[in-house]
Amino acid sequence: MRNHPHLFFFVTAVVSYVAAEFQNPYPPVAALFGPRNKFICNAVVLGKGQILTSADCLYLKKNGSYSLGAPSDFHVALETHSIERFHSGKAFSGKSSRWRYLQKLSRKFGAKYDNKYANEVFSNQLKPDEISYLSKALRTSGLNSKIGRNYVPVLSFRIHPGFKKSFSNDLAVLNISDRYPTDNSSIAEVSQNSIEMAFNRVVHVYGFGILSHGANETNRPVYFKVRTVEMNLLPPSRCQHDMENLFQSDQHLCLKPSGNETLCLGFTGAPIVLDGKLIGIVDFGHFSCSLDSPVVGIRLDSFGDFLGLPAPTFFDSFRKLIETLMGVKL
């Protein structure tokens, strides 16, 4: 984090490794791309033309300072189990020599523009004619028409009004064309059940990014294809000790890996799913990505008004009260 060197958002540019083929197990997963088509964060499809992600994903770093990006800086890839073609530039039409030239430029110059936590893009140390060539090559209108439908521009966004610092009220809803998603099965169903009933259960996180097997590996595998990770959803007290005042029990979920791999870079905004329903999205974690370090998610049941979810009925509230008192799911 800006003020917390041992904590960070799981935000990254993924650049070098392609895993084995995986079918998308959870269609509402989407991917947020920033300037020059670099993968930044995961996201979730909430409805027609509505995409949910972390507010912090919309802040871009340029020459050492962070500022809120413009809607035109972002695109969303959805209804796809792989984002390699969008990130690498293979989605763009044009002469192959153009992409060889871009690769040469990317090796020649260091990264100057980056999103928080290593979303590096091409340098600004380019000559005017190189910049012109680069911008033409990366122009989104050059997308191959067969796959352009899966890579759509962000038209506008709204950030939670309480978001003033990292980790607090960290939600944003992106607006894209209401023609998307084209398949209604790609829309997430948000759980209305009491979150307390989910404690000590296994949840599934779906998304793109880097996974860790617990050590400080020098070469963690990067995945352009949807991966599924099982995590234990723990009571808030299990994270409050490690995260101290950064963890807010009324806003956050406490996750720890249930197996031998855990979430690392790239997973901010990834959906947290229980019994097929969305209960939260990934927010932040420890820089070591160790198996002993918690991962913090955002609990969506606390943000129903902002997300436009139906208000609970009297019966819903009564059922949740009985579930909490009896310790069973009705």
KEBABA-168909 format. One record per residue (C-alpha): residue number from 0; residue in one letter; x, y, z. Coordinates in steps of 0.02 Angstrom, whole numbers, plus 50000, padded with zeros to 5 digits. Layout:
BEGIN
(NUM a (X Y Z))
...
//
This chain:
BEGIN
(0 m (50000 50000 50000))
(1 r (50047 50181 49983))
(2 n (50061 50198 50172))
(3 h (50076 50014 50219))
(4 p (50231 49935 50140))
(5 h (50191 49759 50198))
(6 l (50015 49758 50126))
(7 f (49958 49779 49948))
(8 f (49814 49760 49829))
(9 f (49827 49606 49722))
(10 v (49847 49714 49567))
(11 t (49971 49676 49431))
(12 a (50013 49665 49248))
(13 v (50030 49484 49197))
(14 v (50158 49463 49061))
(15 s (50251 49301 49034))
(16 y (50170 49134 49071))
(17 v (50021 49040 48999))
(18 a (49946 48896 49098))
(19 a (49858 48743 49034))
(20 e (49683 48768 48964))
(21 f (49545 48795 49091))
(22 q (49361 48814 49056))
(23 n (49281 48959 49146))
(24 p (49194 48883 49297))
(25 y (49109 49045 49344))
(26 p (49054 49151 49195))
(27 p (49028 49315 49294))
(28 v (49218 49334 49309))
(29 a (49280 49483 49207))
(30 a (49449 49568 49189))
(31 l (49488 49753 49198))
(32 f (49618 49825 49080))
(33 g (49701 49995 49093))
(34 p (49802 50105 48975))
(35 r (49888 50016 48832))
(36 n (49785 49860 48864))
(37 k (49872 49801 49021))
(38 f (49779 49687 49139))
(39 i (49749 49771 49308))
(40 c (49615 49683 49410))
(41 n (49478 49555 49411))
(42 a (49296 49608 49411))
(43 v (49122 49534 49422))
(44 v (48969 49554 49310))
(45 l (48826 49618 49418))
(46 g (48698 49645 49281))
(47 k (48673 49709 49105))
(48 g (48804 49843 49081))
(49 q (48860 49835 49264))
(50 i (49032 49777 49319))
(51 l (49094 49773 49500))
(52 t (49276 49794 49551))
(53 s (49388 49879 49680))
(54 a (49388 50070 49679))
(55 d (49576 50069 49700))
(56 c (49595 49981 49533))
(57 l (49542 50143 49448))
(58 y (49688 50244 49516))
(59 l (49835 50249 49396))
(60 k (50014 50295 49433))
(61 k (50106 50411 49316))
(62 n (50282 50472 49353))
(63 g (50269 50436 49537))
(64 s (50096 50502 49581))
(65 y (49923 50421 49582))
(66 s (49766 50494 49510))
(67 l (49594 50432 49463))
(68 g (49590 50372 49284))
(69 a (49460 50424 49158))
(70 p (49330 50299 49095))
(71 s (49416 50302 48926))
(72 d (49572 50229 49008))
(73 f (49485 50064 49042))
(74 h (49413 49913 48953))
(75 v (49331 49755 49019))
(76 a (49353 49579 48952))
(77 l (49203 49471 48992))
(78 e (49121 49306 48944))
(79 t (49291 49228 48916))
(80 h (49395 49100 49009))
(81 s (49559 49172 48942))
(82 i (49628 49349 48936))
(83 e (49794 49311 48851))
(84 r (49736 49373 48681))
(85 f (49683 49541 48753))
(86 h (49837 49569 48859))
(87 s (49970 49516 48734))
(88 g (49898 49611 48587))
(89 k (49850 49456 48490))
(90 a (49673 49524 48487))
(91 f (49728 49664 48372))
(92 s (49729 49654 48186))
(93 g (49872 49724 48083))
(94 k (50040 49673 48015))
(95 s (50140 49553 48122))
(96 s (50291 49667 48103))
(97 r (50198 49797 48205))
(98 w (50192 49684 48355))
(99 r (50374 49634 48334))
(100 y (50414 49819 48339))
(101 l (50311 49843 48496))
(102 q (50398 49699 48581))
(103 k (50565 49775 48534))
(104 l (50512 49941 48612))
(105 s (50454 49857 48771))
(106 r (50623 49773 48792))
(107 k (50720 49930 48747))
(108 f (50642 50050 48871))
(109 g (50608 50039 49056))
(110 a (50434 50057 49130))
(111 k (50381 50234 49170))
(112 y (50193 50220 49184))
(113 d (50121 50097 49307))
(114 n (49964 50058 49399))
(115 k (49983 50027 49585))
(116 y (50093 49879 49622))
(117 a (50182 49842 49459))
(118 n (50057 49864 49318))
(119 e (50194 49924 49205))
(120 v (50163 49986 49030))
(121 f (50273 50057 48895))
(122 s (50394 50196 48937))
(123 n (50369 50379 48898))
(124 q (50552 50385 48847))
(125 l (50504 50366 48665))
(126 k (50533 50475 48515))
(127 p (50380 50563 48441))
(128 d (50372 50449 48290))
(129 e (50387 50295 48404))
(130 i (50245 50359 48513))
(131 s (50137 50385 48359))
(132 y (50173 50211 48296))
(133 l (50141 50136 48466))
(134 s (49974 50223 48488))
(135 k (49915 50164 48317))
(136 a (49961 49986 48358))
(137 l (49869 49990 48523))
(138 r (49714 50079 48461))
(139 t (49565 49976 48516))
(140 s (49477 50002 48351))
(141 g (49605 49880 48284))
(142 l (49527 49736 48378))
(143 n (49489 49581 48279))
(144 s (49301 49589 48251))
(145 k (49276 49407 48300))
(146 i (49333 49437 48478))
(147 g (49304 49624 48499))
(148 r (49133 49586 48572))
(149 n (49220 49516 48727))
(150 y (49326 49671 48754))
(151 v (49219 49823 48784))
(152 p (49255 50003 48837))
(153 v (49205 50074 49005))
(154 l (49083 50216 48977))
(155 s (49076 50283 49154))
(156 f (49098 50227 49333))
(157 r (49043 50272 49508))
(158 i (49149 50248 49662))
(159 h (49076 50220 49835))
(160 p (49056 50394 49913))
(161 g (49141 50333 50072))
(162 f (49300 50282 49980))
(163 k (49431 50403 50041))
(164 k (49575 50288 50079))
(165 s (49631 50115 50032))
(166 f (49540 49966 50110))
(167 s (49385 50064 50163))
(168 n (49224 50064 50058))
(169 d (49334 50002 49918))
(170 l (49203 49971 49784))
(171 a (49168 50039 49611))
(172 v (49034 49998 49482))
(173 l (49086 50015 49301))
(174 n (48958 50052 49166))
(175 i (48978 49971 48996))
(176 s (48855 49954 48854))
(177 d (48695 49868 48913))
(178 r (48714 49750 48766))
(179 y (48838 49657 48877))
(180 p (48845 49526 48939))
(181 t (48757 49441 48794))
(182 d (48721 49287 48899))
(183 n (48616 49306 49058))
(184 s (48710 49161 49137))
(185 s (48859 49279 49147))
(186 i (48773 49385 49280))
(187 a (48819 49350 49461))
(188 e (48685 49313 49591))
(189 v (48725 49403 49752))
(190 s (48689 49302 49910))
(191 q (48560 49371 50030))
(192 n (48602 49248 50169))
(193 s (48682 49295 50333))
(194 i (48871 49302 50313))
(195 e (48895 49238 50490))
(196 m (48826 49071 50436))
(197 a (48969 49054 50312))
(198 f (49110 49066 50440))
(199 n (49225 48914 50443))
(200 r (49162 48855 50276))
(201 v (49259 48837 50113))
(202 v (49226 48968 49981))
(203 h (49291 48977 49802))
(204 v (49384 49121 49724))
(205 y (49387 49130 49534))
(206 g (49498 49241 49431))
(207 f (49654 49282 49333))
(208 g (49823 49320 49411))
(209 i (49971 49249 49505))
(210 l (49958 49107 49629))
(211 s (50083 49068 49766))
(212 h (50125 48904 49851))
(213 g (50172 48993 50009))
(214 a (50356 49031 49995))
(215 n (50440 49186 49925))
(216 e (50458 49107 49754))
(217 t (50560 49204 49629))
(218 n (50454 49142 49484))
(219 r (50272 49124 49532))
(220 p (50164 49056 49392))
(221 v (50053 49183 49303))
(222 y (49884 49131 49235))
(223 f (49793 49211 49092))
(224 k (49655 49081 49110))
(225 v (49527 49072 49249))
(226 r (49591 48981 49402))
(227 t (49492 48921 49553))
(228 v (49563 48930 49728))
(229 e (49480 48861 49884))
(230 m (49491 48972 50037))
(231 n (49427 48955 50214))
(232 l (49310 49095 50268))
(233 l (49357 49131 50448))
(234 p (49280 49238 50586))
(235 p (49341 49420 50585))
(236 s (49449 49394 50740))
(237 r (49568 49286 50638))
(238 c (49613 49435 50528))
(239 q (49601 49577 50653))
(240 h (49758 49517 50740))
(241 d (49861 49515 50579))
(242 m (49786 49667 50494))
(243 e (49747 49771 50650))
(244 n (49642 49926 50612))
(245 l (49650 49898 50423))
(246 f (49526 49757 50442))
(247 q (49347 49816 50472))
(248 s (49230 49675 50521))
(249 d (49077 49766 50454))
(250 q (49157 49781 50281))
(251 h (49284 49641 50262))
(252 l (49296 49452 50247))
(253 c (49440 49352 50320))
(254 l (49510 49217 50205))
(255 k (49651 49092 50222))
(256 p (49698 48956 50097))
(257 s (49627 48785 50127))
(258 g (49760 48698 50021))
(259 n (49939 48723 49966))
(260 e (49913 48877 49858))
(261 t (49849 49052 49891))
(262 l (49806 49211 49799))
(263 c (49942 49331 49750))
(264 l (49957 49472 49623))
(265 g (49813 49507 49504))
(266 f (49668 49445 49609))
(267 t (49594 49607 49674))
(268 g (49412 49612 49621))
(269 a (49399 49423 49600))
(270 p (49231 49349 49652))
(271 i (49215 49255 49817))
(272 v (49079 49125 49796))
(273 l (48984 49016 49919))
(274 d (48854 48889 49862))
(275 g (48857 48966 49688))
(276 k (48818 49142 49748))
(277 l (48927 49296 49762))
(278 i (48966 49350 49940))
(279 g (49115 49465 49909))
(280 i (49266 49513 49805))
(281 v (49452 49503 49846))
(282 d (49528 49664 49913))
(283 f (49706 49651 49981))
(284 g (49836 49541 50066))
(285 h (50014 49527 50127))
(286 f (50157 49554 50005))
(287 s (50235 49384 50046))
(288 c (50084 49288 49980))
(289 s (50121 49155 50110))
(290 l (50001 49017 50160))
(291 d (49997 49086 50338))
(292 s (49948 49263 50287))
(293 p (49764 49308 50273))
(294 v (49682 49376 50117))
(295 v (49550 49509 50145))
(296 g (49391 49520 50044))
(297 i (49249 49646 50037))
(298 r (49083 49580 50104))
(299 l (48944 49635 49988))
(300 d (48803 49616 50113))
(301 s (48860 49780 50190))
(302 f (48843 49876 50026))
(303 g (48668 49833 49966))
(304 d (48616 50014 49941))
(305 f (48769 50059 49840))
(306 l (48752 49903 49731))
(307 g (48566 49929 49706))
(308 l (48520 49761 49783))
(309 p (48341 49730 49837))
(310 a (48309 49781 50016))
(311 p (48282 49630 50129))
(312 t (48102 49594 50175))
(313 f (48042 49572 50354))
(314 f (48043 49385 50324))
(315 d (48223 49391 50263))
(316 s (48278 49487 50418))
(317 f (48183 49369 50533))
(318 r (48258 49216 50449))
(319 k (48434 49286 50467))
(320 l (48403 49319 50651))
(321 i (48343 49140 50679))
(322 e (48490 49071 50580))
(323 t (48612 49170 50687))
(324 l (48530 49117 50851))
(325 m (48513 48934 50804))
(326 g (48676 48917 50709))
(327 v (48592 48831 50563))
(328 k (48547 48879 50386))
(329 l (48360 48880 50354))
//
